[in-house]
Amino acid sequence: MHYPRYRAAPPRPRRADGTLSPLTFILLVTVPAVVAVAALRAR
């Protein structure tokens, strides 16, 4: 039985300037806000 040679997945391209993607930024802002609202509503 012959297995194909293992090849590591190519690294994902990363921006050189190190900025966050818009989706990541939105999640970083939205998730804590949602958690805070949920905590206030639970009382």
PDB file of all heavy atoms in Angstrom:
ATOM      1  N   MET A   1       0.846  -1.187   0.000  1.00  0.00           N
ATOM      2  CA  MET A   1       0.000   0.000   0.000  1.00  0.00           C
ATOM      3  C   MET A   1       0.886   1.244   0.000  1.00  0.00           C
ATOM      4  O   MET A   1       1.875   1.295   0.722  1.00  0.00           O
ATOM      5  CB  MET A   1      -0.874  -0.018   1.258  1.00  0.00           C
ATOM      6  CG  MET A   1      -1.955   1.003   1.235  1.00  0.00           C
ATOM      7  SD  MET A   1      -3.119   0.616   2.538  1.00  0.00           S
ATOM      8  CE  MET A   1      -4.365   1.772   2.157  1.00  0.00           C
ATOM      9  N   HIS A   2       0.509   2.208  -0.822  1.00  0.00           N
ATOM     10  CA  HIS A   2       1.350   3.402  -0.962  1.00  0.00           C
ATOM     11  C   HIS A   2       0.598   4.635  -0.487  1.00  0.00           C
ATOM     12  O   HIS A   2      -0.525   4.880  -0.902  1.00  0.00           O
ATOM     13  CB  HIS A   2       1.735   3.573  -2.434  1.00  0.00           C
ATOM     14  CG  HIS A   2       2.529   4.812  -2.678  1.00  0.00           C
ATOM     15  ND1 HIS A   2       3.829   4.950  -2.272  1.00  0.00           N
ATOM     16  CD2 HIS A   2       2.195   5.974  -3.282  1.00  0.00           C
ATOM     17  CE1 HIS A   2       4.264   6.149  -2.617  1.00  0.00           C
ATOM     18  NE2 HIS A   2       3.287   6.783  -3.231  1.00  0.00           N
ATOM     19  N   TYR A   3       1.223   5.373   0.428  1.00  0.00           N
ATOM     20  CA  TYR A   3       0.629   6.616   0.921  1.00  0.00           C
ATOM     21  C   TYR A   3       1.314   7.799   0.239  1.00  0.00           C
ATOM     22  O   TYR A   3       2.526   7.758   0.013  1.00  0.00           O
ATOM     23  CB  TYR A   3       0.830   6.744   2.434  1.00  0.00           C
ATOM     24  CG  TYR A   3       0.052   5.727   3.210  1.00  0.00           C
ATOM     25  CD1 TYR A   3       0.667   4.572   3.691  1.00  0.00           C
ATOM     26  CD2 TYR A   3      -1.300   5.922   3.469  1.00  0.00           C
ATOM     27  CE1 TYR A   3      -0.052   3.641   4.418  1.00  0.00           C
ATOM     28  CE2 TYR A   3      -2.025   4.985   4.195  1.00  0.00           C
ATOM     29  CZ  TYR A   3      -1.393   3.855   4.661  1.00  0.00           C
ATOM     30  OH  TYR A   3      -2.106   2.932   5.377  1.00  0.00           O
ATOM     31  N   PRO A   4       0.558   8.852  -0.077  1.00  0.00           N
ATOM     32  CA  PRO A   4       1.203  10.035  -0.659  1.00  0.00           C
ATOM     33  C   PRO A   4       2.108  10.712   0.366  1.00  0.00           C
ATOM     34  O   PRO A   4       1.873  10.599   1.571  1.00  0.00           O
ATOM     35  CB  PRO A   4       0.027  10.941  -1.042  1.00  0.00           C
ATOM     36  CG  PRO A   4      -1.102  10.475  -0.210  1.00  0.00           C
ATOM     37  CD  PRO A   4      -0.875   9.008   0.058  1.00  0.00           C
ATOM     38  N   ARG A   5       3.135  11.390  -0.124  1.00  0.00           N
ATOM     39  CA  ARG A   5       4.056  12.063   0.792  1.00  0.00           C
ATOM     40  C   ARG A   5       3.336  13.147   1.561  1.00  0.00           C
ATOM     41  O   ARG A   5       2.490  13.858   1.022  1.00  0.00           O
ATOM     42  CB  ARG A   5       5.207  12.687   0.013  1.00  0.00           C
ATOM     43  CG  ARG A   5       6.140  11.633  -0.562  1.00  0.00           C
ATOM     44  CD  ARG A   5       7.350  12.282  -1.173  1.00  0.00           C
ATOM     45  NE  ARG A   5       8.101  13.020  -0.158  1.00  0.00           N
ATOM     46  CZ  ARG A   5       9.099  13.850  -0.409  1.00  0.00           C
ATOM     47  NH1 ARG A   5       9.460  14.049  -1.643  1.00  0.00           N
ATOM     48  NH2 ARG A   5       9.732  14.462   0.547  1.00  0.00           N
ATOM     49  N   TYR A   6       3.670  13.266   2.843  1.00  0.00           N
ATOM     50  CA  TYR A   6       3.036  14.285   3.680  1.00  0.00           C
ATOM     51  C   TYR A   6       3.565  15.656   3.311  1.00  0.00           C
ATOM     52  O   TYR A   6       4.757  15.866   3.171  1.00  0.00           O
ATOM     53  CB  TYR A   6       3.334  14.006   5.162  1.00  0.00           C
ATOM     54  CG  TYR A   6       2.847  15.112   6.062  1.00  0.00           C
ATOM     55  CD1 TYR A   6       1.497  15.236   6.356  1.00  0.00           C
ATOM     56  CD2 TYR A   6       3.740  16.026   6.591  1.00  0.00           C
ATOM     57  CE1 TYR A   6       1.044  16.255   7.175  1.00  0.00           C
ATOM     58  CE2 TYR A   6       3.298  17.051   7.415  1.00  0.00           C
ATOM     59  CZ  TYR A   6       1.943  17.157   7.703  1.00  0.00           C
ATOM     60  OH  TYR A   6       1.504  18.159   8.510  1.00  0.00           O
ATOM     61  N   ARG A   7       2.640  16.580   3.123  1.00  0.00           N
ATOM     62  CA  ARG A   7       3.035  17.969   2.860  1.00  0.00           C
ATOM     63  C   ARG A   7       2.323  18.857   3.857  1.00  0.00           C
ATOM     64  O   ARG A   7       1.099  18.811   3.968  1.00  0.00           O
ATOM     65  CB  ARG A   7       2.604  18.377   1.452  1.00  0.00           C
ATOM     66  CG  ARG A   7       3.713  18.124   0.436  1.00  0.00           C
ATOM     67  CD  ARG A   7       3.373  18.785  -0.870  1.00  0.00           C
ATOM     68  NE  ARG A   7       2.834  17.785  -1.787  1.00  0.00           N
ATOM     69  CZ  ARG A   7       2.134  18.075  -2.858  1.00  0.00           C
ATOM     70  NH1 ARG A   7       1.881  19.308  -3.170  1.00  0.00           N
ATOM     71  NH2 ARG A   7       1.692  17.117  -3.630  1.00  0.00           N
ATOM     72  N   ALA A   8       3.078  19.646   4.585  1.00  0.00           N
ATOM     73  CA  ALA A   8       2.466  20.562   5.555  1.00  0.00           C
ATOM     74  C   ALA A   8       1.631  21.594   4.809  1.00  0.00           C
ATOM     75  O   ALA A   8       1.959  21.988   3.693  1.00  0.00           O
ATOM     76  CB  ALA A   8       3.551  21.253   6.374  1.00  0.00           C
ATOM     77  N   ALA A   9       0.561  22.035   5.454  1.00  0.00           N
ATOM     78  CA  ALA A   9      -0.289  23.040   4.833  1.00  0.00           C
ATOM     79  C   ALA A   9       0.501  24.330   4.659  1.00  0.00           C
ATOM     80  O   ALA A   9       1.262  24.719   5.537  1.00  0.00           O
ATOM     81  CB  ALA A   9      -1.521  23.285   5.714  1.00  0.00           C
ATOM     82  N   PRO A  10       0.347  24.983   3.528  1.00  0.00           N
ATOM     83  CA  PRO A  10       1.087  26.230   3.323  1.00  0.00           C
ATOM     84  C   PRO A  10       0.645  27.282   4.341  1.00  0.00           C
ATOM     85  O   PRO A  10      -0.532  27.352   4.684  1.00  0.00           O
ATOM     86  CB  PRO A  10       0.705  26.650   1.898  1.00  0.00           C
ATOM     87  CG  PRO A  10      -0.549  25.923   1.601  1.00  0.00           C
ATOM     88  CD  PRO A  10      -0.524  24.659   2.413  1.00  0.00           C
ATOM     89  N   PRO A  11       1.568  28.064   4.848  1.00  0.00           N
ATOM     90  CA  PRO A  11       1.187  29.075   5.845  1.00  0.00           C
ATOM     91  C   PRO A  11       0.236  30.097   5.250  1.00  0.00           C
ATOM     92  O   PRO A  11       0.363  30.478   4.083  1.00  0.00           O
ATOM     93  CB  PRO A  11       2.527  29.718   6.228  1.00  0.00           C
ATOM     94  CG  PRO A  11       3.438  29.417   5.096  1.00  0.00           C
ATOM     95  CD  PRO A  11       2.976  28.118   4.513  1.00  0.00           C
ATOM     96  N   ARG A  12      -0.725  30.533   6.061  1.00  0.00           N
ATOM     97  CA  ARG A  12      -1.681  31.515   5.568  1.00  0.00           C
ATOM     98  C   ARG A  12      -0.989  32.860   5.411  1.00  0.00           C
ATOM     99  O   ARG A  12      -0.183  33.237   6.243  1.00  0.00           O
ATOM    100  CB  ARG A  12      -2.834  31.663   6.565  1.00  0.00           C
ATOM    101  CG  ARG A  12      -3.675  30.414   6.638  1.00  0.00           C
ATOM    102  CD  ARG A  12      -4.885  30.647   7.491  1.00  0.00           C
ATOM    103  NE  ARG A  12      -5.701  29.439   7.537  1.00  0.00           N
ATOM    104  CZ  ARG A  12      -6.833  29.345   8.219  1.00  0.00           C
ATOM    105  NH1 ARG A  12      -7.244  30.354   8.925  1.00  0.00           N
ATOM    106  NH2 ARG A  12      -7.516  28.234   8.202  1.00  0.00           N
ATOM    107  N   PRO A  13      -1.337  33.575   4.360  1.00  0.00           N
ATOM    108  CA  PRO A  13      -0.703  34.890   4.175  1.00  0.00           C
ATOM    109  C   PRO A  13      -1.111  35.842   5.289  1.00  0.00           C
ATOM    110  O   PRO A  13      -2.280  35.908   5.673  1.00  0.00           O
ATOM    111  CB  PRO A  13      -1.241  35.354   2.815  1.00  0.00           C
ATOM    112  CG  PRO A  13      -2.454  34.543   2.569  1.00  0.00           C
ATOM    113  CD  PRO A  13      -2.270  33.247   3.303  1.00  0.00           C
ATOM    114  N   ARG A  14      -0.138  36.541   5.822  1.00  0.00           N
ATOM    115  CA  ARG A  14      -0.403  37.474   6.901  1.00  0.00           C
ATOM    116  C   ARG A  14      -0.025  38.870   6.442  1.00  0.00           C
ATOM    117  O   ARG A  14       0.931  39.043   5.705  1.00  0.00           O
ATOM    118  CB  ARG A  14       0.458  37.102   8.116  1.00  0.00           C
ATOM    119  CG  ARG A  14      -0.343  37.083   9.397  1.00  0.00           C
ATOM    120  CD  ARG A  14       0.581  36.798  10.547  1.00  0.00           C
ATOM    121  NE  ARG A  14       0.128  35.586  11.224  1.00  0.00           N
ATOM    122  CZ  ARG A  14       0.672  35.133  12.321  1.00  0.00           C
ATOM    123  NH1 ARG A  14       1.698  35.732  12.843  1.00  0.00           N
ATOM    124  NH2 ARG A  14       0.214  34.054  12.892  1.00  0.00           N
ATOM    125  N   ARG A  15      -0.763  39.855   6.907  1.00  0.00           N
ATOM    126  CA  ARG A  15      -0.454  41.219   6.501  1.00  0.00           C
ATOM    127  C   ARG A  15       0.837  41.672   7.166  1.00  0.00           C
ATOM    128  O   ARG A  15       1.075  41.403   8.338  1.00  0.00           O
ATOM    129  CB  ARG A  15      -1.586  42.159   6.898  1.00  0.00           C
ATOM    130  CG  ARG A  15      -2.869  41.821   6.162  1.00  0.00           C
ATOM    131  CD  ARG A  15      -3.943  42.827   6.475  1.00  0.00           C
ATOM    132  NE  ARG A  15      -5.209  42.432   5.857  1.00  0.00           N
ATOM    133  CZ  ARG A  15      -6.346  43.049   6.080  1.00  0.00           C
ATOM    134  NH1 ARG A  15      -6.390  44.060   6.895  1.00  0.00           N
ATOM    135  NH2 ARG A  15      -7.429  42.650   5.490  1.00  0.00           N
ATOM    136  N   ALA A  16       1.642  42.375   6.431  1.00  0.00           N
ATOM    137  CA  ALA A  16       2.950  42.787   6.937  1.00  0.00           C
ATOM    138  C   ALA A  16       2.818  43.871   7.998  1.00  0.00           C
ATOM    139  O   ALA A  16       3.634  43.954   8.908  1.00  0.00           O
ATOM    140  CB  ALA A  16       3.818  43.287   5.782  1.00  0.00           C
ATOM    141  N   ASP A  17       1.771  44.700   7.892  1.00  0.00           N
ATOM    142  CA  ASP A  17       1.652  45.804   8.848  1.00  0.00           C
ATOM    143  C   ASP A  17       1.074  45.353  10.186  1.00  0.00           C
ATOM    144  O   ASP A  17       1.036  46.133  11.135  1.00  0.00           O
ATOM    145  CB  ASP A  17       0.813  46.946   8.249  1.00  0.00           C
ATOM    146  CG  ASP A  17      -0.556  46.457   7.795  1.00  0.00           C
ATOM    147  OD1 ASP A  17      -0.841  45.260   7.950  1.00  0.00           O
ATOM    148  OD2 ASP A  17      -1.332  47.283   7.290  1.00  0.00           O
ATOM    149  N   GLY A  18       0.605  44.116  10.282  1.00  0.00           N
ATOM    150  CA  GLY A  18       0.137  43.584  11.562  1.00  0.00           C
ATOM    151  C   GLY A  18      -1.232  44.092  11.987  1.00  0.00           C
ATOM    152  O   GLY A  18      -1.580  44.004  13.158  1.00  0.00           O
ATOM    153  N   THR A  19      -2.033  44.624  11.074  1.00  0.00           N
ATOM    154  CA  THR A  19      -3.359  45.102  11.446  1.00  0.00           C
ATOM    155  C   THR A  19      -4.316  43.931  11.570  1.00  0.00           C
ATOM    156  O   THR A  19      -4.131  42.886  10.950  1.00  0.00           O
ATOM    157  CB  THR A  19      -3.915  46.089  10.400  1.00  0.00           C
ATOM    158  OG1 THR A  19      -3.956  45.424   9.137  1.00  0.00           O
ATOM    159  CG2 THR A  19      -3.041  47.333  10.298  1.00  0.00           C
ATOM    160  N   LEU A  20      -5.352  44.110  12.381  1.00  0.00           N
ATOM    161  CA  LEU A  20      -6.361  43.068  12.539  1.00  0.00           C
ATOM    162  C   LEU A  20      -7.327  43.118  11.364  1.00  0.00           C
ATOM    163  O   LEU A  20      -7.595  44.181  10.809  1.00  0.00           O
ATOM    164  CB  LEU A  20      -7.147  43.305  13.832  1.00  0.00           C
ATOM    165  CG  LEU A  20      -6.369  43.156  15.128  1.00  0.00           C
ATOM    166  CD1 LEU A  20      -7.252  43.551  16.297  1.00  0.00           C
ATOM    167  CD2 LEU A  20      -5.896  41.730  15.313  1.00  0.00           C
ATOM    168  N   SER A  21      -7.864  41.967  11.035  1.00  0.00           N
ATOM    169  CA  SER A  21      -8.872  41.939   9.987  1.00  0.00           C
ATOM    170  C   SER A  21     -10.152  42.579  10.533  1.00  0.00           C
ATOM    171  O   SER A  21     -10.388  42.576  11.738  1.00  0.00           O
ATOM    172  CB  SER A  21      -9.141  40.506   9.549  1.00  0.00           C
ATOM    173  OG  SER A  21      -9.800  39.810  10.581  1.00  0.00           O
ATOM    174  N   PRO A  22     -10.986  43.122   9.669  1.00  0.00           N
ATOM    175  CA  PRO A  22     -12.228  43.761  10.147  1.00  0.00           C
ATOM    176  C   PRO A  22     -13.099  42.816  10.955  1.00  0.00           C
ATOM    177  O   PRO A  22     -13.698  43.229  11.960  1.00  0.00           O
ATOM    178  CB  PRO A  22     -12.931  44.180   8.854  1.00  0.00           C
ATOM    179  CG  PRO A  22     -11.846  44.287   7.845  1.00  0.00           C
ATOM    180  CD  PRO A  22     -10.811  43.271   8.234  1.00  0.00           C
ATOM    181  N   LEU A  23     -13.175  41.552  10.559  1.00  0.00           N
ATOM    182  CA  LEU A  23     -14.005  40.601  11.302  1.00  0.00           C
ATOM    183  C   LEU A  23     -13.483  40.404  12.715  1.00  0.00           C
ATOM    184  O   LEU A  23     -14.252  40.378  13.677  1.00  0.00           O
ATOM    185  CB  LEU A  23     -14.033  39.265  10.559  1.00  0.00           C
ATOM    186  CG  LEU A  23     -14.847  38.162  11.241  1.00  0.00           C
ATOM    187  CD1 LEU A  23     -16.320  38.555  11.311  1.00  0.00           C
ATOM    188  CD2 LEU A  23     -14.694  36.856  10.490  1.00  0.00           C
ATOM    189  N   THR A  24     -12.175  40.279  12.867  1.00  0.00           N
ATOM    190  CA  THR A  24     -11.594  40.111  14.191  1.00  0.00           C
ATOM    191  C   THR A  24     -11.874  41.338  15.047  1.00  0.00           C
ATOM    192  O   THR A  24     -12.212  41.219  16.223  1.00  0.00           O
ATOM    193  CB  THR A  24     -10.075  39.902  14.070  1.00  0.00           C
ATOM    194  OG1 THR A  24      -9.840  38.811  13.185  1.00  0.00           O
ATOM    195  CG2 THR A  24      -9.454  39.596  15.417  1.00  0.00           C
ATOM    196  N   PHE A  25     -11.742  42.507  14.461  1.00  0.00           N
ATOM    197  CA  PHE A  25     -11.983  43.739  15.215  1.00  0.00           C
ATOM    198  C   PHE A  25     -13.429  43.809  15.672  1.00  0.00           C
ATOM    199  O   PHE A  25     -13.720  44.156  16.825  1.00  0.00           O
ATOM    200  CB  PHE A  25     -11.636  44.942  14.336  1.00  0.00           C
ATOM    201  CG  PHE A  25     -11.759  46.245  15.060  1.00  0.00           C
ATOM    202  CD1 PHE A  25     -10.799  46.629  15.976  1.00  0.00           C
ATOM    203  CD2 PHE A  25     -12.838  47.078  14.831  1.00  0.00           C
ATOM    204  CE1 PHE A  25     -10.909  47.838  16.644  1.00  0.00           C
ATOM    205  CE2 PHE A  25     -12.957  48.282  15.492  1.00  0.00           C
ATOM    206  CZ  PHE A  25     -11.986  48.668  16.403  1.00  0.00           C
ATOM    207  N   ILE A  26     -14.358  43.447  14.787  1.00  0.00           N
ATOM    208  CA  ILE A  26     -15.780  43.478  15.143  1.00  0.00           C
ATOM    209  C   ILE A  26     -16.064  42.510  16.283  1.00  0.00           C
ATOM    210  O   ILE A  26     -16.789  42.828  17.221  1.00  0.00           O
ATOM    211  CB  ILE A  26     -16.642  43.154  13.900  1.00  0.00           C
ATOM    212  CG1 ILE A  26     -16.546  44.315  12.902  1.00  0.00           C
ATOM    213  CG2 ILE A  26     -18.087  42.891  14.289  1.00  0.00           C
ATOM    214  CD1 ILE A  26     -17.152  44.008  11.560  1.00  0.00           C
ATOM    215  N   LEU A  27     -15.478  41.314  16.206  1.00  0.00           N
ATOM    216  CA  LEU A  27     -15.701  40.337  17.270  1.00  0.00           C
ATOM    217  C   LEU A  27     -15.132  40.821  18.600  1.00  0.00           C
ATOM    218  O   LEU A  27     -15.740  40.637  19.650  1.00  0.00           O
ATOM    219  CB  LEU A  27     -15.075  38.989  16.892  1.00  0.00           C
ATOM    220  CG  LEU A  27     -15.819  38.218  15.817  1.00  0.00           C
ATOM    221  CD1 LEU A  27     -15.049  36.954  15.452  1.00  0.00           C
ATOM    222  CD2 LEU A  27     -17.217  37.859  16.271  1.00  0.00           C
ATOM    223  N   LEU A  28     -13.955  41.440  18.568  1.00  0.00           N
ATOM    224  CA  LEU A  28     -13.346  41.923  19.807  1.00  0.00           C
ATOM    225  C   LEU A  28     -14.204  42.997  20.463  1.00  0.00           C
ATOM    226  O   LEU A  28     -14.193  43.142  21.679  1.00  0.00           O
ATOM    227  CB  LEU A  28     -11.944  42.484  19.518  1.00  0.00           C
ATOM    228  CG  LEU A  28     -10.859  41.444  19.300  1.00  0.00           C
ATOM    229  CD1 LEU A  28      -9.558  42.119  18.875  1.00  0.00           C
ATOM    230  CD2 LEU A  28     -10.620  40.634  20.564  1.00  0.00           C
ATOM    231  N   VAL A  29     -14.931  43.764  19.669  1.00  0.00           N
ATOM    232  CA  VAL A  29     -15.780  44.813  20.227  1.00  0.00           C
ATOM    233  C   VAL A  29     -17.144  44.270  20.631  1.00  0.00           C
ATOM    234  O   VAL A  29     -17.691  44.637  21.671  1.00  0.00           O
ATOM    235  CB  VAL A  29     -15.930  45.955  19.198  1.00  0.00           C
ATOM    236  CG1 VAL A  29     -16.945  46.978  19.684  1.00  0.00           C
ATOM    237  CG2 VAL A  29     -14.584  46.613  18.951  1.00  0.00           C
ATOM    238  N   THR A  30     -17.701  43.375  19.805  1.00  0.00           N
ATOM    239  CA  THR A  30     -19.080  42.939  20.001  1.00  0.00           C
ATOM    240  C   THR A  30     -19.236  41.932  21.129  1.00  0.00           C
ATOM    241  O   THR A  30     -20.177  42.030  21.919  1.00  0.00           O
ATOM    242  CB  THR A  30     -19.615  42.317  18.697  1.00  0.00           C
ATOM    243  OG1 THR A  30     -19.410  43.252  17.640  1.00  0.00           O
ATOM    244  CG2 THR A  30     -21.079  41.970  18.809  1.00  0.00           C
ATOM    245  N   VAL A  31     -18.334  40.967  21.222  1.00  0.00           N
ATOM    246  CA  VAL A  31     -18.501  39.886  22.201  1.00  0.00           C
ATOM    247  C   VAL A  31     -18.560  40.408  23.635  1.00  0.00           C
ATOM    248  O   VAL A  31     -19.483  40.052  24.373  1.00  0.00           O
ATOM    249  CB  VAL A  31     -17.404  38.818  22.011  1.00  0.00           C
ATOM    250  CG1 VAL A  31     -17.426  37.810  23.148  1.00  0.00           C
ATOM    251  CG2 VAL A  31     -17.580  38.118  20.672  1.00  0.00           C
ATOM    252  N   PRO A  32     -17.633  41.265  24.083  1.00  0.00           N
ATOM    253  CA  PRO A  32     -17.765  41.772  25.466  1.00  0.00           C
ATOM    254  C   PRO A  32     -19.043  42.567  25.681  1.00  0.00           C
ATOM    255  O   PRO A  32     -19.633  42.505  26.772  1.00  0.00           O
ATOM    256  CB  PRO A  32     -16.530  42.671  25.633  1.00  0.00           C
ATOM    257  CG  PRO A  32     -15.581  42.230  24.595  1.00  0.00           C
ATOM    258  CD  PRO A  32     -16.404  41.738  23.452  1.00  0.00           C
ATOM    259  N   ALA A  33     -19.494  43.309  24.659  1.00  0.00           N
ATOM    260  CA  ALA A  33     -20.728  44.072  24.804  1.00  0.00           C
ATOM    261  C   ALA A  33     -21.924  43.140  24.984  1.00  0.00           C
ATOM    262  O   ALA A  33     -22.788  43.378  25.833  1.00  0.00           O
ATOM    263  CB  ALA A  33     -20.928  44.972  23.583  1.00  0.00           C
ATOM    264  N   VAL A  34     -21.987  42.074  24.210  1.00  0.00           N
ATOM    265  CA  VAL A  34     -23.085  41.116  24.327  1.00  0.00           C
ATOM    266  C   VAL A  34     -23.077  40.447  25.688  1.00  0.00           C
ATOM    267  O   VAL A  34     -24.114  40.267  26.329  1.00  0.00           O
ATOM    268  CB  VAL A  34     -23.024  40.077  23.189  1.00  0.00           C
ATOM    269  CG1 VAL A  34     -24.021  38.952  23.408  1.00  0.00           C
ATOM    270  CG2 VAL A  34     -23.254  40.761  21.844  1.00  0.00           C
ATOM    271  N   VAL A  35     -21.888  40.087  26.164  1.00  0.00           N
ATOM    272  CA  VAL A  35     -21.778  39.441  27.480  1.00  0.00           C
ATOM    273  C   VAL A  35     -22.233  40.403  28.572  1.00  0.00           C
ATOM    274  O   VAL A  35     -22.931  40.006  29.501  1.00  0.00           O
ATOM    275  CB  VAL A  35     -20.327  38.974  27.717  1.00  0.00           C
ATOM    276  CG1 VAL A  35     -20.134  38.519  29.157  1.00  0.00           C
ATOM    277  CG2 VAL A  35     -19.975  37.855  26.740  1.00  0.00           C
ATOM    278  N   ALA A  36     -21.858  41.672  28.474  1.00  0.00           N
ATOM    279  CA  ALA A  36     -22.267  42.648  29.482  1.00  0.00           C
ATOM    280  C   ALA A  36     -23.773  42.827  29.492  1.00  0.00           C
ATOM    281  O   ALA A  36     -24.397  42.876  30.559  1.00  0.00           O
ATOM    282  CB  ALA A  36     -21.563  43.977  29.224  1.00  0.00           C
ATOM    283  N   VAL A  37     -24.386  42.922  28.326  1.00  0.00           N
ATOM    284  CA  VAL A  37     -25.843  43.084  28.253  1.00  0.00           C
ATOM    285  C   VAL A  37     -26.533  41.854  28.822  1.00  0.00           C
ATOM    286  O   VAL A  37     -27.512  41.956  29.568  1.00  0.00           O
ATOM    287  CB  VAL A  37     -26.280  43.348  26.792  1.00  0.00           C
ATOM    288  CG1 VAL A  37     -27.792  43.256  26.656  1.00  0.00           C
ATOM    289  CG2 VAL A  37     -25.770  44.710  26.341  1.00  0.00           C
ATOM    290  N   ALA A  38     -26.022  40.673  28.499  1.00  0.00           N
ATOM    291  CA  ALA A  38     -26.626  39.441  29.015  1.00  0.00           C
ATOM    292  C   ALA A  38     -26.511  39.381  30.536  1.00  0.00           C
ATOM    293  O   ALA A  38     -27.439  38.944  31.214  1.00  0.00           O
ATOM    294  CB  ALA A  38     -25.954  38.228  28.373  1.00  0.00           C
ATOM    295  N   ALA A  39     -25.391  39.822  31.063  1.00  0.00           N
ATOM    296  CA  ALA A  39     -25.212  39.807  32.525  1.00  0.00           C
ATOM    297  C   ALA A  39     -26.174  40.778  33.198  1.00  0.00           C
ATOM    298  O   ALA A  39     -26.713  40.492  34.269  1.00  0.00           O
ATOM    299  CB  ALA A  39     -23.770  40.151  32.871  1.00  0.00           C
ATOM    300  N   LEU A  40     -26.407  41.928  32.593  1.00  0.00           N
ATOM    301  CA  LEU A  40     -27.321  42.896  33.181  1.00  0.00           C
ATOM    302  C   LEU A  40     -28.763  42.410  33.096  1.00  0.00           C
ATOM    303  O   LEU A  40     -29.564  42.645  34.009  1.00  0.00           O
ATOM    304  CB  LEU A  40     -27.198  44.241  32.464  1.00  0.00           C
ATOM    305  CG  LEU A  40     -25.897  44.995  32.743  1.00  0.00           C
ATOM    306  CD1 LEU A  40     -25.814  46.243  31.860  1.00  0.00           C
ATOM    307  CD2 LEU A  40     -25.825  45.404  34.214  1.00  0.00           C
ATOM    308  N   ARG A  41     -29.119  41.724  32.017  1.00  0.00           N
ATOM    309  CA  ARG A  41     -30.497  41.258  31.860  1.00  0.00           C
ATOM    310  C   ARG A  41     -30.809  40.102  32.784  1.00  0.00           C
ATOM    311  O   ARG A  41     -31.957  39.868  33.136  1.00  0.00           O
ATOM    312  CB  ARG A  41     -30.733  40.802  30.428  1.00  0.00           C
ATOM    313  CG  ARG A  41     -30.718  41.954  29.463  1.00  0.00           C
ATOM    314  CD  ARG A  41     -31.821  41.803  28.466  1.00  0.00           C
ATOM    315  NE  ARG A  41     -31.898  43.017  27.658  1.00  0.00           N
ATOM    316  CZ  ARG A  41     -32.626  43.093  26.567  1.00  0.00           C
ATOM    317  NH1 ARG A  41     -33.286  42.049  26.148  1.00  0.00           N
ATOM    318  NH2 ARG A  41     -32.668  44.207  25.892  1.00  0.00           N
ATOM    319  N   ALA A  42     -29.778  39.347  33.176  1.00  0.00           N
ATOM    320  CA  ALA A  42     -30.015  38.151  34.003  1.00  0.00           C
ATOM    321  C   ALA A  42     -30.492  38.547  35.406  1.00  0.00           C
ATOM    322  O   ALA A  42     -31.113  37.753  36.086  1.00  0.00           O
ATOM    323  CB  ALA A  42     -28.735  37.317  34.100  1.00  0.00           C
ATOM    324  N   ARG A  43     -30.191  39.755  35.839  1.00  0.00           N
ATOM    325  CA  ARG A  43     -30.592  40.170  37.193  1.00  0.00           C
ATOM    326  C   ARG A  43     -32.054  40.516  37.259  1.00  0.00           C
ATOM    327  O   ARG A  43     -32.619  41.031  36.349  1.00  0.00           O
ATOM    328  CB  ARG A  43     -29.761  41.380  37.615  1.00  0.00           C
ATOM    329  CG  ARG A  43     -28.311  40.994  37.729  1.00  0.00           C
ATOM    330  CD  ARG A  43     -27.510  42.175  38.218  1.00  0.00           C
ATOM    331  NE  ARG A  43     -26.107  41.785  38.319  1.00  0.00           N
ATOM    332  CZ  ARG A  43     -25.173  42.582  38.805  1.00  0.00           C
ATOM    333  NH1 ARG A  43     -25.477  43.786  39.216  1.00  0.00           N
ATOM    334  NH2 ARG A  43     -23.947  42.167  38.884  1.00  0.00           N
TER     335      ARG A  43
END
